[in-house]
Amino acid sequence: MGLTIGLINAYSTLNIGDAAIYSALTALASEAKVVAKFQDTQPEYIPGLQIVPEVGRCDAYISVGGDIFNNAREGLITKAFIQNLLQLRRSPKKTFLFGQSIPRSCHGLSFQALAFCLRRLAAVCVRDEESHKRLTQAGVKAILSYDAAFSLAVSSPAQTQAQQIFQALEIQPESAALISLRAFDSMYSHDNQQFQQQLISLCRRLGERQYQPVLLIQSQAYGADNDLAVAKQISQEVPQLKIFNPFTVSSDLPKWELVMGALSIAPVIVAIRYHTAVLALAAGRVPFNLYYSNKGRDLSQRLGISGCSLDQFDVDVYIDAIAQTSQQTFDHTAIRTQVQHSFNQCLELIKD
């Protein structure tokens, strides 16, 4: 009998970053049967993953997702946060946390509660230096690695389909500038109006340089985590703007793979969402990393990717740096190997 691994604290397949993480973990645990439960009424296709009504008893559990330990209520602990903690406590010695970040909204009482639970797990692996430092100082034996999605590779069918999507939108792939976006809420403080103005001026400046600005829809999940409304508001101001929405495409490929295909053939990528940057880098491309949190900043610091914090962004200052990324490539081999190694390290600690 093979190993059965349950993914716990799973969020949604309707966010391409999360879907990429679930696909990556399923592939990293290639010997095992991997199961997960989602709140989605119609989950998107995740290769190799069995979607179940309940994650029952398993041989091992992986706490997944990126920033699931966000705690939106200052000084208190939210119900969602407590539910996530309870998942960690079902079988601590058979559970490891992999490739997450500890967001800044998790501090004080909520951080103490999280650290208490994490100290009891078989292994903890995080994807950014700030999370690693905070956990280590709190007595958690954490491993520092990278996001699980770095282990994914771009396929030629995905590139072909991305090319077809561009053509249907009347976009010349060699002139496309893909820009991801998001709405901001209490989890990540940034002024939505200011952000939209920044993107409008970015799209206009890219157009002046003969690029076709294309907004990339990377999530149609819940609450503020739905990019389409923001994209539509921006496109009203910039008539020549195009929208690349993988969720409306009928394909046998998972949605993250279509996105990765598009990122691999577009010369310019402005990554506001973290997984736009990760999937671009995993496809050998260098994005301009316009980050809004510690996980995004970590990519620029550790990998030397050009970019800046969203609240420091001035289009006129950075437009040359954005254009220059089209000449750069990224060697992802060492990171892919490290992610596999970190994953195996965690899995071995479960088996002991």
N, C-alpha and C positions, 0 to 999 in steps of 0.2 A: 504493500500500500504506500502511495506517495504522500507527501506532506500536503495538508490543506492550510492555506494562509487566509485569514480574514482581514480585509482592510477596514479599519475602524475610523470613526470621525470623518468619513467621506462626506464631501459637501455636495457637488453637483457635476454632472457630465456636460452641463450647458455653459460651463466656463472652460475655454479651451486650455488654459494653463493647468487646471485641475485634471481635465481629461487626459492631458499629456502625462501628468504625474502618474495617474492610474495605469496608463498604457506602459509607461516606463517600468513601474514596479512589477507589473505582471510579467514583463519580459525579463527583468532582472532575476525574478524568482522562477525561471523557466522550468525548473524541475517540478514545481509545485502546482497544485490546483489553487487558483486565487479567486476569492468570492468577495462581494461587496453589496451593500444596500444603499440606495439613493432615494432622496425625496422627490426626484423628477418623475412626472407622470409618464413621460416618454423619454427614457434615457437615450443619449447618443451612443453609437457603437464604440466599444472599447475592445480592441483585439485581444482575444484570449481570456478576458475577464468574465466570470459568471456572475450575473446580477441576480440577487436572491431577495426574497421578501424580508428575511431576517438573517443576520450573521450568527449562526448557532455556534456550537462548540468546534473549535479549530485547534490545530497543532501549534499554530503561532498567529500572532496578530501584529499588524503594522499600523501605527497611527499615522495617517496620511494627510495630504492637503498642505497648504503653505502657511497661511497666517490664521489657522483655525483658533488660536488662543487669543484672538482679539477680545477685549473686554470693554464694551462701549460705555459702561457706567462708572464714572469716576468715583472712587471710594467705596463702591459696592461691587458685588460679583453678579454678573448676569446669569439668567437661567441657562442660556445656551452654553456659557462657559462651564457651568457646573456639570451639564450633561456631557460635555467633552471630557471633563476630568473623570467622570464616572466610568466612561469607556476605558480609560487607562487602568482602572482599578479592577476590571473583571478578572484578569489573570496576569498580574504584573511581570512575573518571571518568564512568561511566554510572549511578552509584548515588547516591541521596540518602536521608537519614534524615528522616522527617517525623513531627512531633507526638509525640515520645517524651519521657519524663522519664529522668533519670539517677538511679536510686534510691541511697539512702545506703549500701546494702550494697555498692555499687560504689565502692571507694576503694582507696588504696594501689596495689599492683601491677596490680590489675584495671582501675582507672581509667586508669592510665598506658597500659596496652595498648589500652584503648578509645579514648582521646584520640589515640594514634598512628594508629589506623585512620581515625578520623573526620577527621583533618587531610587525608587523602588523597581524601576523597569530593568529589563535585561540589558538594554542598550539605548543610547540616545545619540542621534546624528543630526546635526543642524547644517544649514547651508550658507550661513554668513557669520563673519567674525564677531559682530556685536552680540548676537545671540549666544555664540560659543563662550564669549567672555562673561556675559551675565550669568549663564548657567554654571560655568566652572566656579565662579566666585560664590555661587549659592550651594556648592558642594555636589553638583551633578557631574558625573564622569561623562562629559559629552565629547563626541568626535566631531571634528570640523571637516566638512566635505563640500559638495556642490548640489544643486537641485537635481533631482532624479531625472528630469527631462533632458539633461545633458547627455544621457545615454541613448537617446533616440537618434535615428539617422534619416536623412531625406531620401526618398525613393524616386526613381525616374517616372513611374506612373503619376506620382504626386506632382512632379514638375510639369508633366504633360497636361494634366488636368488644370493646374494653376494657369498655364499658358492659355488654355481654352477659355477659362473664366475671364482672364484679362481681355481676350479677343472679343468675347460676348459683350463686355463692357466698353468696347472700343478703346482699349488701353494698349499702347505699344509697351510690352514688358521692359524694353531697354530704357524707357523714359519714366517708369513708375517710381514714385516716392511713397512707400507704404508708411502710414502713421497709425499707431494704435492710440486708443483713448479710453477714458473711463469717466464716470461721474464720481464725485467725492462726497462722502458723508461723515458721520461722527468718527468712523474708524480711521479715516485719513483726512486730516484737516487741510483743505486747500479750497480757495474760493472758486466755485464752479464758473461764475461769470468771467473772472479774470482768466481762468484756464481756457475758456472758449475763445476769448479775444486773442490769447497767445496762439492758439491753433489756427484761427482765421488768418492772422498775419503770417504765420509760418506757411500756410497753404499758398497764400498770395506770393510770398517771396520765392517759394519753390517754383511756382508757375512762371515767374519772371525769368528764372534760370532754365526754362524749357523742360522742367520736370512736370509730370502729370501727378498732382497730389491725389492719393487714394487713402481713404480712411478704412482701417481694418477693424471689423467687428470681431471681438475676441470673446465676448460673453453676452449671453441673453439669459442670465440666471435671475436672481431674486433681488428685490429692492433696488439699491443704487448700482448693483452689479449687472447692468444691462446697458450696452454701449449704443444701441440704435437711436434712442431719443436724443442723445448728445450729438451723434453724427448728423441727424436730420437738421438740428438747429444750426450746426456749423455750415452744412451744405446750402442752407437758405442764403447765407452771406457770401458764399463762394460758388457761383453757378457752375464753374468748370470742374468742380470736385466730383470724384467718383467714390462709390462705397463698395468695398469687397466684403461680402457677407457669406461666409462658408455655410452658415446655417440654412440658407435658402437653396443650396446646391444639392442636387441628387447625385450621390456618389457611393461607390462601395468602400471608399477609403474613409478612415476616421477624419473628423473635422480638423484636428490638430495637424494631420498630415497634409491636408490641402493648404493650411496656413503656412506650414514649413516649406511646402513646394513654392508658394508665392514669395516667401522671404528669400528663398535661395536664388530666385531669378530677378528680383527687383534690385536696381543699383543702389537706391537710397532707402534706408529704414530708420524711422524715428520711433524708438521704443519707449512708450510711456508705461504700458503694462510690462511687468517684469518678464513674463513668459514670451513676449515678443522678442526681447533681448536674448533670452535663453535659447529659444528655438532658432533664431537667426544664427547665433554663435555655434549651435550644434550642427547647423547646415554649412558652416564654414564662412559665414558672412559677418561683417562688423557693423552693428547698428550704432546710431547716435543714441546714447542711453540717457533719456530724460526722466530721471527717477524721482519718486515721491516718498520713499521709505528706506529703512536700513538695508533691506534685501537688495534693492536696486543699486544703492550707493556701493554696496559690497562688490558688485560685478565690476564697476569702474575702478575701484581701489585695488582689488586683487588681480584683475585681469588686464588692467591698463586700457580699458575701453573708454573712448572719448565720450564726454557727456557732462551733464550738470544737474543740479537739483532743480526741480520744477519751479520752486519759488525764487530761484536766481536767474531764471531763463529770460534772455533778451534775444529775440530773433536776429536783430542786426549784428549782435556780437558773435553769435554762433553759426550763422548761415554758411560761412566758409568751411567751418569744421564739419558741418552736416554734409556738405557736398563732397568733402575730401574722403569721407568714409566709403564712397563708391569705389575707391581705388584699393581698398584694404581687404585682406582675407584673414581668416582665423583658423589656427590649427587646434582642433578640438580633441585630438587623440588622447593626450595625457589626461584631460578632465574626464573623458568617457571611461578611461581605465580606472581612474581614481574612484568614480562613482560606483563602478562594479565592485571594486575592492572594498570600499566602505560598506556596501550592502552585504557582501559575503561575510565581512567581519561581524556585522550585527546578527546575521542569521546564524553564524556559528555559536554565538553566545546564547541563543535560544536552544540550540541543540545540545549544549553541554549538560 
